[in-house]
Amino acid sequence: MVLFVRAILGAALAVMLMRIFHPNAHIIYTILLGFFLIGTAYFLKYKKKHPQKKNKP
């Protein structure tokens, strides 16, 4: 369910950003931007859930 919502929001945001900043861009670039946005969302969620442990000497 979360993947579905993120995919819809990522696609909508990707289309909006590409139409605003690069109106003549090919659809492939819009799809790649959508995948990048969804991947970034999952990466940031992973980093928040598993913070880096600092090694103290």
C-alpha positions as CSV (number, residue, x, y, z in Angstrom):
1,M,0.0,0.0,0.0
2,V,2.8,2.4,0.9
3,L,4.6,1.6,-2.4
4,F,1.5,2.4,-4.3
5,V,1.0,5.8,-2.6
6,R,4.6,6.7,-3.0
7,A,4.6,5.6,-6.7
8,I,1.5,7.8,-7.4
9,L,3.0,10.8,-5.6
10,G,6.4,10.3,-7.2
11,A,4.9,10.1,-10.6
12,A,2.8,13.1,-10.1
13,L,5.6,15.2,-8.7
14,A,8.0,14.0,-11.5
15,V,5.5,15.0,-14.2
16,M,4.9,18.4,-12.5
17,L,8.6,19.1,-12.1
18,M,9.5,18.1,-15.7
19,R,6.6,20.2,-17.2
20,I,7.6,23.3,-15.1
21,F,11.4,23.2,-15.7
22,H,11.8,21.2,-18.9
23,P,8.5,21.3,-20.9
24,N,10.1,19.6,-24.0
25,A,11.8,16.8,-22.2
26,H,11.2,13.2,-23.4
27,I,8.9,11.0,-21.3
28,I,11.8,8.6,-20.5
29,Y,13.4,11.4,-18.4
30,T,10.2,11.9,-16.5
31,I,10.0,8.2,-15.7
32,L,13.6,8.2,-14.6
33,L,12.9,11.2,-12.3
34,G,9.9,9.3,-10.8
35,F,12.1,6.3,-10.1
36,F,14.7,8.5,-8.6
37,L,12.2,10.2,-6.3
38,I,10.7,6.9,-5.1
39,G,14.2,5.4,-4.6
40,T,15.3,8.5,-2.6
41,A,12.2,8.2,-0.4
42,Y,13.0,4.6,0.5
43,F,16.7,5.4,1.0
44,L,16.0,8.2,3.4
45,K,13.5,6.0,5.3
46,Y,16.2,3.3,5.6
47,K,18.8,5.9,6.8
48,K,16.3,7.2,9.4
49,K,15.5,3.7,10.7
50,H,19.2,2.6,10.8
51,P,21.3,5.5,11.9
52,Q,25.1,5.3,11.6
53,K,26.9,4.1,14.7
54,K,29.9,6.2,15.7
55,N,33.0,4.3,16.8
56,K,34.7,6.0,19.7
57,P,38.4,5.1,20.2
